[in-house]
Amino acid sequence: MQAAEVIVLGAGAAGMMCAIEAGRRGRKVVVLDHAKSAGEKIRISGGGRCNFTNLSTARERFLSRNPRFALSALRRFTPQDFIARVDAAGIAWHEKTLGQLFCDGKATQIVDMLLSDMRAAGVRLELGHEVLSVRRVGKFHVETDKGAYSADSLVVATGGKSIPKMGATGIGYRIAEEFGLAVTETRPALVPLTFAEQDLAALRPLSGIAVDARVSCGKTSFDESLLFTHRGLSGPVILQISSYWREGDTLSINLARGQDVAAALKAQRSEAGRQALHNALARFLPEKLATLWVERSGLRGNLADQSNAALDRLAATVHHWQVKPVGSEGYRTAEVTLGGVDTDGLDSRTMETKAVPGLHFIGEVVDVTGWLGGYNFQWAWSSGWAAGQVA
């Protein structure tokens, strides 16, 4: 049995941040992970450039049964606090859009920074360790396939179920339930949505086409790029709405955001009425999309042949396309897991469980899920920092 003061399960963003903070307090910390290398999700994020935070941490940009829960940690360790660490490490970065911050270089710079900070704080990193059991007998005891560990504090930072090919297992939820904590329903989030085969048959030729769109589900709407795929829809705007969409819900999609297609087509009709209708519509949509939408409308002839009512109907299909996905691509491609360890059982300042002193849950394993755009990394940094102050 190898003794420590703090065991952190998971060498991802939250786990490494927590280990750094606990180590800086002089605690003897060991981080256990079954992966061969630390920070794999960081490495692949943001197209390999790591969207490491977002300048905004507004409450409405985090989903949870208790949306206020995340605010304590987010206010105490802010995006500016993490930016200061990135700057101190000499990592160049830029704001891409909507407050999203990316490395100028590779995402591995963030991983290297965290690993360097862990070494400086005296943290011991043990990779390739599969956790077999976790129990508490006075101290916390963790049995792995390569040995046993004990500590006064245990921090669970094992992430969710998303991207199983990278080793995601959902073990954190099982640990929570073994210690009597409730776990809210989990489901893939920030994930592409899929269509039924009969819908795909018509739309498959559009695969690879992107448009700037507004997508709405109920009262929630997002504006960003939409991508047609061979399975359905993807792109940032679809990933965003996927966290709010449920099976059976219909999406309303505006394929020409910021345009008034009906008014523009009527104006064109008086000036260039001899042009083909699909060519007129192609001023607002990619050519393939415009052609398909005219075919689906059943309209024939040139622009001059169309009545105001016909153009209104065509424009309505562009601005208010109604589509009902049948599912998502699942955890295989989901960026995060929605739901998780119920926040009712956690202290928002320390991430410690109320019923089991010394046991903490941080990061994605908790029922806090951010929007696309660096929010989930900021939650990882903030929740990890909060636990690291006391673990």
C-alpha positions, 0 to 999 in steps of 0.5 A: 500500500503506497501512502499519499495525502491526496489521490486524484483519479484522472489526469485530465484538465480538472485533475491536473489543476487540482493536483497542482494546487494541492501540491503547492500547499505542500500536500503529498499528491499522487495522480492515477490515470489508466491512459498512457499519457496525460491530458488527451482531451486537451491535446485534441481540443480546438482542432489541436490548438486547445480552446482553453477558456472563454472570456465569459462565464455567464450562468446561463452558459452552463447547464445543470439541475442547479445552474447557480452551483458552478458560480462559486468556483468560476468566480474564484478562479476566473478565465483571467486567472488561467490566462495569467498562467498561460502568459507566464508559461510563454504560450501565445494565444488569440481570441478567435470568436465569441470570447473563445481563446485558442493557442497560437501553437499546439494544444500540447503547450497547455498539457506541457504547462500543466505537467511542468507545474505538477512536477514543480509542485512535487506531484507524482503522476502514475499512468497506465493504472486501471482502477479496480476498486475504491473504498474508505476504511479510515482513509481512502483506499484505491486498488489498481492493477499495478498496486494499491494506494491510500490517502486522506483525500480522494478527488474524482476527476475521471471525466464523463462517457464521451469519446470512449476510444480515448478511454472514457468509461464513466467510472466516476459515476460508479464511484459516486453511487458506491458512496451514496451520491445521486447521479443525474441522467447522463447523455451525449452533449456537444454532439452532431445530430443524425437523421432518419434514412428517408431524410438522408436520402434527399440531403446526402448530396449536401454533405460537406456544405456549410452555412451561417445559420440560426438553429432553435429548439423550443425557446433556445437559439444559437447563431453559428456555422451549420454543416451538412454531413452524411449522417445529418447535421453538425457544425458549432451551431448544431453542437450547441443546440444538441445540449438542449435537444431531446428525442422527439424535438423538432429543430427550426433552422434559418438557413439564411440568417440576417437575410430577407429572402422573400423581399430580395427575390421579389426585388430581383424579379423586377430587375432580372426576372429571366434568371432561373429560380435556383440561381436567384436563390443561390445569392443567399445559399450555396448552389447545391443547397439552393438547387435542392431547396427549389426542387423540394418546393415544387416550383418551376420556371424562371424567377419572373414566373413566380407569384409573391405567394410562391416566393413567400413559401420558398423563403419560409422553407429557407428561414423556417426549415423544420427538421426532426433528428432521430438521434445523435452520434452518441458518446463516440463523437460527443465533446462532453457528457451532459449530467453527472454527479448531482450537485445537491450532494456537493459543496460548491466552494470545495467540491467536497461531498457533503456526506463523505468528508475528504471525497471530492468530484470535479470537472466533467463528472459533475452535473455541470456542462458548459456551452461549446467554446472553452466553457467546459475547460474553464469549469475544469480549471475552476472546479479543480482549483477549488478542490485543490485549495482544501483536498 
